[in-house]
Amino acid sequence: MTKTERQTQGWLRLSGRAPHDYAIILWLLSLLLFRRTLSTLASLSFHDELASHILLIPLISAFLIYLERKRIFRTHRYCPSIGAPILLLAVVVWYSLNALMSSLNGTDHDTNRLSAAAISIVLAWIGVFILVYGTSSFKAALFPLLFLLLMSPLPVVVAEHVVSVLQKGSADTCYALFRLMGIPVIRHGFLFSLPGVDIEVAEQCSGIHSALSLFIAGLLAEHVILQGYWKKACFILCIFPIAIFKNAVRIVAIAWLGIHVNPDFFHGPLHRQGGLPFSLLSLVLMAVLLWLLRRPFASFQAAPIIPAVGFWRRLV
């Protein structure tokens, strides 16, 4: 610890103020500094389905920190040598990006600038946290702090790529389900010719909104329930396949009902606003996957080995 840090800590002890007081003061100053960007993010959250989660992210992060406060703040220590440079870097990046992108016009540039500005704000909050509480507390609060990055709206290029992947995955899965169910189908890219009707898996049918919601819910679930990096990574990697499968089941179910029950299903409430029953399917699949990953590794390994040994002995 440097001499400056020891003097600063001594001043903090003499002042009789808790570190939380300084954190709140610096956080309020950041709200004042970034008020325009934060206001824009709040407005976007009410008007854009892809950004509807933005206002919830800071609340969830703060709640997680509160739940784990004893572990996070157990060994807090004032750390200006790391926190102050990160805080200054965030401010410099924020002003630089505003100056760089202010000359660019268009909705895409506005979204990209807002995404970069939101990341700068999160970086500033992380700098404040390390400045007041130190690196040990930062490591303990790593997930809630990095979770704040979800405040950043998806850049246009990233959103388009995600939609493309989900759209293609949904179309491939729909084709497999149609064939499995014995429904006659001819596929032309994203267009399916079914008995008496043609349907298209358009970009609006990619399911990106529900996939993003599942991703956020999955992050929270793996943080609370799973132990071990490989289990968490495995679970996160399975979220988008689950979202694709759920979306394909929804498309196939609506198509089957429209063909065999009533054509109104193609344009009815189940098509426009009926995602809840199918979201329950994805939640059940995620719950089963969590249950499997929570089981001890030995049970996965021993279960297939014991029957195989018995079978081999019978053969010889």
C-alpha positions as CSV (number, residue, x, y, z in Angstrom):
1,M,0.0,0.0,0.0
2,T,1.4,3.4,-0.9
3,K,1.8,6.3,1.5
4,T,-1.0,8.2,-0.2
5,E,-3.4,5.3,0.2
6,R,-2.5,5.0,3.9
7,Q,-3.0,8.7,4.5
8,T,-6.4,8.6,2.7
9,Q,-7.6,5.6,4.7
10,G,-6.5,7.4,7.9
11,W,-8.5,10.4,6.9
12,L,-11.5,8.3,6.1
13,R,-11.4,6.7,9.6
14,L,-11.0,10.1,11.3
15,S,-13.9,11.6,9.4
16,G,-16.2,8.9,10.8
17,R,-18.0,8.5,7.5
18,A,-18.8,5.1,6.1
19,P,-17.5,4.1,2.6
20,H,-21.1,3.8,1.5
21,D,-21.6,7.5,2.0
22,Y,-18.8,8.3,-0.4
23,A,-20.1,5.7,-2.9
24,I,-23.5,7.3,-2.8
25,I,-22.1,10.8,-3.3
26,L,-20.0,9.7,-6.3
27,W,-22.9,7.8,-7.7
28,L,-25.2,10.8,-7.5
29,L,-22.5,12.9,-9.2
30,S,-22.3,10.4,-12.0
31,L,-26.1,10.6,-12.4
32,L,-25.8,14.3,-12.8
33,L,-22.9,14.1,-15.2
34,F,-24.5,11.4,-17.4
35,R,-28.1,12.6,-17.0
36,R,-28.8,13.1,-20.7
37,T,-27.6,9.7,-21.7
38,L,-29.4,8.0,-18.8
39,S,-32.6,9.9,-19.7
40,T,-32.3,8.6,-23.3
41,L,-31.8,5.1,-22.1
42,A,-34.9,5.3,-19.9
43,S,-36.9,6.7,-22.8
44,L,-35.6,3.9,-25.1
45,S,-36.6,1.3,-22.5
46,F,-40.3,2.4,-22.8
47,H,-40.3,2.6,-26.6
48,D,-38.1,-0.2,-27.9
49,E,-38.9,-3.9,-27.2
50,L,-35.2,-4.8,-27.6
51,A,-34.3,-2.3,-24.8
52,S,-37.3,-2.9,-22.5
53,H,-35.0,-4.5,-19.9
54,I,-32.6,-1.6,-19.5
55,L,-34.4,0.0,-16.5
56,L,-34.4,-3.4,-14.7
57,I,-30.7,-4.1,-15.0
58,P,-29.4,-1.6,-12.4
59,L,-32.2,-2.6,-10.0
60,I,-31.3,-6.3,-10.3
61,S,-27.6,-5.5,-10.0
62,A,-28.2,-3.5,-6.8
63,F,-30.4,-6.2,-5.4
64,L,-27.7,-8.9,-6.0
65,I,-25.1,-6.7,-4.3
66,Y,-27.5,-6.2,-1.3
67,L,-28.1,-9.9,-1.0
68,E,-24.3,-10.7,-1.0
69,R,-23.3,-7.6,0.9
70,K,-21.6,-9.5,3.8
71,R,-19.3,-11.3,1.4
72,I,-18.7,-8.3,-0.9
73,F,-17.9,-5.7,1.8
74,R,-16.1,-8.0,4.2
75,T,-12.7,-6.7,3.3
76,H,-13.4,-3.4,1.6
77,R,-10.4,-1.0,1.2
78,Y,-10.1,2.4,-0.4
79,C,-8.1,1.9,-3.7
80,P,-7.5,5.2,-5.6
81,S,-4.5,3.8,-7.5
82,I,-6.9,1.6,-9.6
83,G,-10.3,3.1,-9.2
84,A,-9.3,6.7,-10.1
85,P,-7.7,5.9,-13.4
86,I,-10.7,3.7,-14.4
87,L,-13.0,6.5,-13.5
88,L,-11.0,9.1,-15.5
89,L,-10.8,6.7,-18.4
90,A,-14.6,6.3,-18.5
91,V,-15.1,10.1,-18.5
92,V,-12.5,10.5,-21.3
93,V,-14.0,7.7,-23.4
94,W,-17.5,9.1,-22.9
95,Y,-16.5,12.6,-24.1
96,S,-14.4,11.3,-26.9
97,L,-17.2,9.1,-28.3
98,N,-19.7,12.0,-28.0
99,A,-17.3,14.2,-30.0
100,L,-16.5,11.5,-32.5
101,M,-20.1,10.4,-33.3
102,S,-21.8,13.8,-33.0
103,S,-20.9,14.6,-36.6
104,L,-22.5,11.3,-37.8
105,N,-26.2,11.2,-38.6
106,G,-28.7,8.4,-38.8
107,T,-30.6,6.0,-36.5
108,D,-27.8,3.4,-36.6
109,H,-25.2,5.9,-35.4
110,D,-27.5,7.1,-32.7
111,T,-28.0,3.6,-31.4
112,N,-24.3,2.8,-31.6
113,R,-23.4,6.0,-29.8
114,L,-25.9,5.2,-27.1
115,S,-24.5,1.7,-26.7
116,A,-20.9,3.1,-26.3
117,A,-22.1,5.8,-23.9
118,A,-23.9,3.2,-21.7
119,I,-20.7,1.1,-21.5
120,S,-18.8,4.2,-20.5
121,I,-21.3,4.8,-17.7
122,V,-20.9,1.3,-16.4
123,L,-17.1,1.6,-16.6
124,A,-17.4,4.8,-14.5
125,W,-19.6,3.0,-11.9
126,I,-17.0,0.2,-11.7
127,G,-14.3,2.8,-11.2
128,V,-16.3,4.4,-8.4
129,F,-16.8,0.9,-6.8
130,I,-13.1,0.1,-6.9
131,L,-12.2,3.6,-5.7
132,V,-14.3,3.3,-2.6
133,Y,-14.3,-0.5,-1.8
134,G,-11.1,-1.8,-3.4
135,T,-10.2,-4.8,-5.6
136,S,-11.2,-7.5,-3.2
137,S,-14.8,-6.2,-3.0
138,F,-14.8,-5.8,-6.8
139,K,-13.8,-9.5,-7.3
140,A,-16.6,-10.5,-4.9
141,A,-19.1,-8.3,-6.8
142,L,-17.8,-9.1,-10.2
143,F,-21.1,-10.6,-11.6
144,P,-23.5,-7.9,-10.4
145,L,-21.1,-5.2,-11.7
146,L,-20.6,-6.8,-15.1
147,F,-24.3,-7.5,-15.3
148,L,-24.7,-3.7,-15.6
149,L,-23.3,-4.0,-19.2
150,L,-26.7,-5.3,-20.2
151,M,-27.8,-1.6,-19.8
152,S,-26.1,-1.0,-23.2
153,P,-28.5,-1.4,-26.2
154,L,-27.5,-3.9,-28.8
155,P,-25.5,-2.2,-31.5
156,V,-27.2,-2.3,-34.9
157,V,-24.6,-4.7,-36.4
158,V,-24.8,-7.1,-33.5
159,A,-28.6,-7.0,-33.4
160,E,-28.8,-7.8,-37.2
161,H,-26.4,-10.7,-36.8
162,V,-28.3,-12.1,-33.8
163,V,-31.6,-11.8,-35.8
164,S,-30.0,-13.6,-38.7
165,V,-28.7,-16.5,-36.6
166,L,-32.1,-16.9,-34.8
167,Q,-34.0,-16.7,-38.1
168,K,-32.0,-19.4,-39.8
169,G,-32.0,-21.6,-36.7
170,S,-35.7,-21.3,-36.4
171,A,-36.3,-22.1,-40.0
172,D,-34.0,-25.2,-39.9
173,T,-35.8,-26.4,-36.7
174,C,-39.2,-25.7,-38.2
175,Y,-38.3,-27.8,-41.2
176,A,-37.2,-30.7,-39.0
177,L,-40.3,-30.5,-36.9
178,F,-42.6,-30.5,-40.0
179,R,-40.9,-33.6,-41.3
180,L,-41.0,-35.3,-37.9
181,M,-44.7,-34.6,-37.7
182,G,-45.3,-36.0,-41.2
183,I,-46.6,-32.6,-42.5
184,P,-46.0,-32.3,-46.3
185,V,-43.7,-29.3,-46.8
186,I,-41.5,-27.8,-49.5
187,R,-38.9,-25.4,-48.3
188,H,-37.4,-22.4,-50.2
189,G,-35.1,-20.7,-47.8
190,F,-37.3,-19.1,-45.2
191,L,-40.5,-19.8,-47.1
192,F,-42.4,-23.0,-46.4
193,S,-45.1,-24.4,-48.7
194,L,-47.6,-26.3,-46.6
195,P,-51.0,-27.9,-47.7
196,G,-53.1,-24.9,-48.7
197,V,-50.9,-22.2,-47.3
198,D,-47.4,-20.7,-47.5
199,I,-45.7,-19.4,-44.4
200,E,-42.4,-17.4,-44.0
201,V,-40.1,-17.3,-41.1
202,A,-39.5,-13.5,-41.4
203,E,-37.1,-11.4,-39.3
204,Q,-40.1,-10.5,-37.1
205,C,-40.4,-14.2,-36.3
206,S,-36.8,-14.6,-35.2
207,G,-37.8,-14.5,-31.6
208,I,-35.0,-12.1,-30.6
209,H,-37.1,-10.5,-27.9
210,S,-37.8,-13.7,-26.1
211,A,-34.2,-14.9,-26.7
212,L,-32.8,-11.8,-25.0
213,S,-35.2,-12.2,-22.0
214,L,-34.2,-15.9,-21.7
215,F,-30.5,-14.9,-21.8
216,I,-30.9,-12.4,-19.0
217,A,-33.0,-14.9,-16.9
218,G,-30.3,-17.6,-17.7
219,L,-27.5,-15.4,-16.5
220,L,-29.3,-14.8,-13.2
221,A,-30.2,-18.5,-12.8
222,E,-26.6,-19.8,-13.4
223,H,-25.2,-17.2,-11.0
224,V,-27.6,-18.2,-8.2
225,I,-27.8,-22.0,-8.8
226,L,-24.8,-23.4,-10.5
227,Q,-21.2,-23.8,-9.2
228,G,-18.2,-24.2,-11.5
229,Y,-17.2,-22.3,-14.6
230,W,-17.7,-25.2,-17.0
231,K,-21.3,-25.8,-15.8
232,K,-22.1,-22.1,-16.1
233,A,-20.6,-21.9,-19.6
234,C,-22.5,-25.0,-20.7
235,F,-25.8,-23.6,-19.5
236,I,-25.2,-20.2,-21.1
237,L,-24.3,-21.8,-24.5
238,C,-27.6,-23.8,-24.4
239,I,-29.8,-20.8,-23.9
240,F,-30.0,-19.7,-27.5
241,P,-30.6,-23.3,-28.8
242,I,-33.5,-23.5,-26.3
243,A,-34.8,-20.1,-27.6
244,I,-34.6,-21.3,-31.2
245,F,-36.4,-24.6,-30.4
246,K,-39.1,-22.7,-28.5
247,N,-39.6,-20.3,-31.4
248,A,-39.8,-23.1,-33.9
249,V,-42.4,-25.0,-31.8
250,R,-44.5,-21.8,-31.7
251,I,-44.3,-21.4,-35.5
252,V,-45.1,-25.1,-36.2
253,A,-47.9,-25.1,-33.6
254,I,-49.6,-22.1,-35.2
255,A,-49.1,-23.5,-38.7
256,W,-50.7,-26.9,-37.6
257,L,-53.6,-25.2,-35.9
258,G,-54.1,-22.9,-38.9
259,I,-54.2,-25.9,-41.3
260,H,-56.2,-28.4,-39.3
261,V,-58.3,-26.3,-36.9
262,N,-59.0,-22.8,-38.1
263,P,-57.1,-20.5,-40.6
264,D,-57.7,-17.6,-38.2
265,F,-54.8,-18.9,-36.1
266,F,-52.4,-17.5,-38.7
267,H,-53.5,-14.0,-37.8
268,G,-55.1,-14.4,-34.3
269,P,-54.0,-13.6,-30.8
270,L,-51.8,-16.7,-30.5
271,H,-49.7,-15.4,-33.4
272,R,-49.5,-11.8,-32.3
273,Q,-49.4,-12.1,-28.5
274,G,-49.4,-15.7,-27.6
275,G,-45.8,-16.2,-26.6
276,L,-46.4,-16.9,-23.0
277,P,-47.3,-20.6,-23.3
278,F,-44.3,-21.3,-25.4
279,S,-42.1,-19.3,-23.1
280,L,-43.1,-21.6,-20.3
281,L,-41.8,-24.4,-22.5
282,S,-38.4,-22.8,-22.7
283,L,-38.4,-22.2,-18.9
284,V,-39.1,-25.9,-18.3
285,L,-36.2,-26.9,-20.6
286,M,-33.9,-24.5,-18.8
287,A,-35.1,-25.8,-15.4
288,V,-34.4,-29.4,-16.5
289,L,-30.9,-28.4,-17.8
290,L,-30.2,-26.7,-14.4
291,W,-31.3,-29.8,-12.6
292,L,-29.0,-32.0,-14.7
293,L,-26.0,-29.6,-14.3
294,R,-26.5,-29.4,-10.5
295,R,-26.0,-33.2,-10.2
296,P,-22.5,-34.4,-9.2
297,F,-20.2,-35.1,-12.1
298,A,-19.7,-38.7,-10.8
299,S,-23.4,-39.5,-11.4
300,F,-23.1,-38.5,-15.0
301,Q,-19.9,-40.6,-15.4
302,A,-21.0,-43.7,-13.5
303,A,-24.5,-44.0,-14.9
304,P,-23.6,-45.0,-18.5
305,I,-20.4,-47.0,-17.4
306,I,-22.1,-49.5,-15.0
307,P,-24.7,-50.9,-17.6
308,A,-22.0,-50.9,-20.3
309,V,-19.7,-53.1,-18.1
310,G,-22.5,-55.6,-17.4
311,F,-23.3,-55.8,-21.1
312,W,-19.7,-56.4,-22.0
313,R,-19.4,-59.2,-19.4
314,R,-22.4,-60.9,-20.9
315,L,-20.9,-60.7,-24.3
316,V,-17.6,-62.3,-23.3
